[in-house]
Amino acid sequence: MQPTAFPLTWPATMPRTKTAVKSQFRTSLNGALNNVRDSLFAFSRDSGKKIEGLVISSNVTLGEQKPADPGVAVWFTWDGLSVCIAVDRYPKVEDNLQAIHHVIEARRTELRHGGLHIVRATFTGFAALPSPDAKKSWREVLLFGSDMLRPNRDMVEKRYRELAKERHPDAGGSAEAMSELNAAKAEALKEIG
């Protein structure tokens, strides 16, 4: 699974929270975002291991800072482990981000008092592995990476035609690949409107 900054890419192995809990955090969206980045930088420095491929995924856009789904997932690679810390416990994006900051700070505490082996064991629980039956997102199937925030209808149609030339059974593809492509196009057009 390739995480995207927008829309929210939630790990397939983690259940969603059913009811929101009011938080006691007093931080802005920008402040919480900076706290997450700062704590990841400090964790990397403390552990002596790089954090790479950082993606902070949410439904926040330039026009919408209070989305209906306030969940946040922070994806990164550390010491060869693909990690995702995802929180949707609180009704505000900034509170979920701040909670992730505290989770990372807890890993720093583990590192200071228990060492790298303790943190590796903890991060195993955050492993960003897709479930065996995880369906690919339409962005993955249509090859729209996280660098493109919002493809339009024409872009989806054009990409569909290009990929259909390769994935159609008559062109050497398979019925499964074409079915996946058709479903992705329908899902994309439904989301785009």
The 8 nearest C-alpha neighbors of each residue, nearest first, counted from 0:
[[1, 2, 129, 135, 139, 128, 136, 10],
 [0, 2, 3, 139, 144, 145, 8, 136],
 [3, 1, 8, 0, 54, 4, 56, 145],
 [2, 4, 145, 5, 56, 8, 6, 1],
 [3, 5, 56, 55, 54, 57, 6, 145],
 [6, 4, 7, 3, 58, 57, 56, 148],
 [5, 7, 58, 57, 4, 8, 3, 56],
 [6, 8, 57, 56, 58, 5, 9, 4],
 [7, 9, 2, 56, 3, 6, 10, 72],
 [8, 10, 7, 72, 11, 85, 13, 71],
 [11, 9, 12, 13, 127, 8, 129, 83],
 [10, 12, 129, 13, 130, 9, 133, 14],
 [11, 13, 10, 130, 129, 14, 128, 127],
 [14, 12, 10, 11, 15, 9, 85, 125],
 [15, 13, 16, 12, 11, 10, 17, 9],
 [14, 16, 17, 13, 87, 88, 86, 9],
 [17, 15, 18, 88, 87, 14, 19, 86],
 [16, 18, 15, 19, 88, 14, 87, 20],
 [19, 17, 16, 20, 88, 89, 90, 87],
 [18, 20, 89, 88, 90, 21, 17, 16],
 [21, 19, 89, 88, 22, 18, 90, 87],
 [22, 20, 89, 19, 23, 90, 88, 91],
 [23, 21, 24, 20, 89, 94, 90, 25],
 [22, 24, 25, 21, 94, 26, 20, 89],
 [25, 23, 22, 26, 94, 97, 98, 93],
 [26, 24, 23, 27, 94, 22, 93, 97],
 [27, 25, 30, 24, 31, 28, 93, 94],
 [26, 28, 30, 29, 31, 93, 25, 94],
 [27, 29, 93, 31, 30, 32, 26, 92],
 [28, 30, 32, 27, 31, 33, 93, 26],
 [29, 31, 27, 33, 32, 28, 26, 34],
 [32, 30, 34, 97, 28, 33, 29, 96],
 [31, 33, 29, 35, 34, 30, 28, 36],
 [32, 34, 36, 30, 31, 35, 37, 29],
 [33, 35, 31, 37, 32, 36, 38, 100],
 [36, 34, 100, 38, 32, 33, 37, 39],
 [35, 37, 33, 39, 34, 38, 40, 32],
 [38, 36, 40, 34, 39, 35, 33, 41],
 [37, 39, 41, 35, 40, 36, 42, 34],
 [40, 38, 42, 36, 41, 37, 43, 35],
 [39, 41, 37, 43, 38, 42, 36, 44],
 [42, 40, 38, 44, 43, 39, 45, 37],
 [43, 41, 39, 45, 44, 40, 107, 38],
 [42, 44, 40, 46, 48, 41, 49, 45],
 [43, 45, 41, 47, 42, 46, 40, 48],
 [46, 44, 42, 43, 47, 41, 107, 110],
 [47, 45, 43, 48, 44, 42, 115, 110],
 [46, 48, 44, 45, 43, 49, 42, 78],
 [49, 47, 46, 43, 78, 77, 50, 44],
 [50, 48, 43, 77, 51, 47, 78, 44],
 [49, 51, 77, 76, 43, 75, 48, 52],
 [50, 52, 76, 53, 75, 49, 77, 54],
 [51, 53, 75, 76, 54, 50, 74, 77],
 [52, 54, 75, 51, 74, 55, 50, 73],
 [55, 53, 74, 73, 4, 56, 52, 75],
 [56, 54, 73, 4, 72, 74, 53, 57],
 [55, 57, 4, 7, 72, 71, 3, 5],
 [58, 56, 7, 71, 59, 5, 6, 4],
 [57, 59, 6, 7, 5, 66, 60, 68],
 [58, 60, 64, 57, 63, 66, 65, 61],
 [61, 59, 63, 62, 64, 58, 5, 57],
 [60, 62, 63, 59, 64, 58, 65, 5],
 [61, 63, 60, 64, 59, 65, 66, 58],
 [64, 62, 60, 59, 65, 61, 66, 58],
 [63, 65, 59, 66, 60, 62, 61, 92],
 [66, 64, 63, 67, 59, 91, 92, 69],
 [67, 65, 68, 69, 64, 58, 63, 59],
 [66, 68, 69, 65, 58, 90, 70, 91],
 [67, 69, 66, 70, 58, 87, 90, 65],
 [70, 68, 92, 91, 66, 90, 67, 87],
 [71, 69, 87, 68, 86, 57, 92, 95],
 [70, 72, 57, 86, 85, 56, 95, 87],
 [73, 71, 85, 56, 84, 55, 9, 74],
 [72, 74, 55, 84, 83, 54, 56, 85],
 [75, 73, 83, 54, 53, 82, 72, 55],
 [76, 74, 53, 52, 82, 51, 81, 54],
 [75, 77, 81, 51, 80, 50, 82, 52],
 [78, 76, 50, 80, 79, 49, 75, 48],
 [77, 79, 80, 48, 76, 49, 50, 119],
 [80, 78, 77, 76, 81, 82, 48, 49],
 [81, 79, 77, 76, 78, 82, 126, 122],
 [82, 80, 76, 127, 126, 75, 79, 77],
 [81, 83, 126, 127, 75, 125, 74, 76],
 [84, 82, 74, 127, 73, 125, 85, 126],
 [85, 83, 73, 72, 125, 74, 82, 99],
 [84, 86, 72, 71, 83, 73, 87, 9],
 [87, 85, 95, 71, 88, 70, 72, 99],
 [88, 86, 70, 89, 95, 16, 71, 69],
 [87, 89, 19, 86, 16, 20, 95, 90],
 [88, 90, 19, 20, 91, 87, 95, 21],
 [89, 91, 19, 69, 92, 21, 20, 88],
 [92, 90, 94, 93, 69, 89, 95, 65],
 [91, 93, 69, 95, 94, 96, 70, 71],
 [92, 94, 28, 96, 91, 95, 31, 97],
 [95, 93, 97, 91, 96, 92, 89, 98],
 [96, 94, 98, 92, 97, 93, 86, 89],
 [97, 95, 93, 99, 98, 94, 31, 92],
 [96, 98, 100, 94, 31, 99, 95, 93],
 [99, 97, 95, 101, 100, 96, 94, 102],
 [100, 98, 102, 96, 101, 97, 103, 95],
 [99, 101, 35, 97, 103, 98, 102, 34],
 [100, 102, 104, 98, 99, 103, 105, 97],
 [103, 101, 99, 105, 104, 100, 98, 106],
 [104, 102, 106, 100, 105, 101, 99, 38],
 [103, 105, 101, 107, 106, 102, 100, 38],
 [104, 106, 108, 102, 103, 107, 101, 109],
 [105, 107, 109, 103, 104, 108, 110, 118],
 [108, 106, 110, 104, 105, 109, 42, 111],
 [109, 107, 105, 111, 110, 106, 112, 104],
 [110, 108, 106, 113, 112, 107, 111, 118],
 [109, 111, 114, 107, 108, 113, 112, 115],
 [112, 110, 108, 109, 113, 114, 107, 45],
 [113, 111, 109, 110, 114, 108, 107, 117],
 [114, 112, 109, 110, 117, 111, 115, 116],
 [113, 115, 110, 116, 117, 111, 112, 109],
 [114, 116, 118, 117, 110, 119, 113, 46],
 [115, 117, 119, 118, 114, 120, 113, 110],
 [118, 116, 120, 115, 119, 113, 114, 121],
 [117, 119, 121, 115, 120, 116, 122, 110],
 [120, 118, 116, 122, 121, 117, 115, 123],
 [119, 121, 117, 123, 118, 122, 116, 124],
 [120, 122, 118, 123, 119, 124, 117, 125],
 [123, 121, 125, 119, 124, 120, 118, 126],
 [122, 124, 126, 120, 125, 121, 119, 80],
 [123, 125, 122, 126, 121, 120, 82, 127],
 [124, 126, 122, 123, 82, 83, 84, 127],
 [127, 125, 82, 123, 124, 128, 81, 83],
 [128, 126, 82, 83, 81, 125, 10, 129],
 [127, 129, 126, 130, 12, 10, 81, 11],
 [130, 128, 11, 133, 131, 12, 0, 127],
 [129, 131, 133, 132, 12, 11, 128, 10],
 [132, 130, 133, 129, 128, 134, 11, 12],
 [131, 133, 130, 134, 129, 11, 135, 12],
 [134, 132, 130, 131, 129, 135, 11, 0],
 [133, 135, 132, 136, 130, 131, 11, 129],
 [136, 134, 139, 133, 140, 137, 0, 138],
 [135, 137, 139, 138, 134, 140, 183, 0],
 [136, 138, 183, 140, 139, 141, 187, 135],
 [139, 137, 143, 141, 136, 140, 142, 144],
 [140, 138, 142, 136, 137, 141, 135, 143],
 [139, 141, 137, 142, 138, 183, 180, 136],
 [140, 142, 138, 139, 143, 137, 158, 159],
 [143, 141, 139, 140, 138, 144, 158, 137],
 [144, 142, 138, 141, 139, 147, 145, 150],
 [145, 143, 146, 147, 142, 138, 139, 3],
 [144, 146, 3, 147, 4, 148, 143, 2],
 [147, 145, 144, 148, 143, 3, 4, 149],
 [148, 146, 145, 149, 144, 143, 150, 5],
 [147, 149, 146, 5, 145, 150, 4, 6],
 [148, 150, 147, 151, 191, 5, 6, 143],
 [151, 149, 154, 147, 148, 155, 152, 143],
 [150, 152, 154, 153, 149, 155, 191, 188],
 [153, 151, 155, 154, 156, 188, 150, 191],
 [154, 152, 156, 155, 151, 157, 150, 158],
 [155, 153, 157, 151, 152, 156, 150, 158],
 [154, 156, 152, 158, 153, 157, 159, 151],
 [157, 155, 159, 153, 154, 158, 152, 160],
 [158, 156, 154, 160, 159, 155, 153, 161],
 [157, 159, 161, 155, 160, 156, 154, 162],
 [158, 160, 156, 162, 157, 161, 163, 155],
 [161, 159, 163, 157, 158, 162, 156, 164],
 [162, 160, 158, 159, 163, 164, 157, 165],
 [161, 163, 159, 164, 165, 160, 166, 158],
 [164, 162, 166, 160, 165, 167, 161, 159],
 [163, 165, 162, 161, 166, 167, 170, 160],
 [166, 164, 163, 162, 170, 167, 172, 171],
 [165, 167, 172, 163, 177, 176, 164, 162],
 [166, 168, 172, 170, 163, 169, 177, 165],
 [167, 169, 172, 173, 171, 170, 174, 166],
 [170, 168, 167, 171, 172, 173, 166, 164],
 [171, 169, 167, 168, 172, 165, 164, 166],
 [172, 170, 168, 169, 167, 173, 166, 165],
 [173, 171, 166, 168, 167, 170, 165, 176],
 [172, 174, 168, 176, 175, 167, 166, 177],
 [173, 175, 177, 176, 168, 178, 167, 172],
 [176, 174, 178, 173, 177, 179, 172, 180],
 [177, 175, 179, 173, 178, 174, 166, 180],
 [178, 176, 180, 174, 179, 167, 175, 166],
 [177, 179, 175, 181, 180, 176, 174, 182],
 [178, 180, 176, 182, 177, 181, 175, 183],
 [181, 179, 177, 183, 178, 182, 176, 184],
 [182, 180, 178, 184, 183, 179, 177, 185],
 [181, 183, 185, 179, 180, 184, 186, 178],
 [184, 182, 137, 180, 186, 185, 181, 187],
 [183, 185, 187, 181, 186, 182, 188, 180],
 [186, 184, 182, 188, 183, 187, 189, 181],
 [185, 187, 183, 189, 184, 188, 182, 190],
 [188, 186, 184, 190, 189, 185, 183, 137],
 [187, 189, 191, 185, 190, 186, 192, 184],
 [188, 190, 186, 192, 187, 191, 185, 184],
 [191, 189, 187, 188, 192, 186, 185, 137],
 [192, 190, 188, 189, 187, 151, 152, 150],
 [191, 189, 190, 188, 152, 187, 151, 186]]
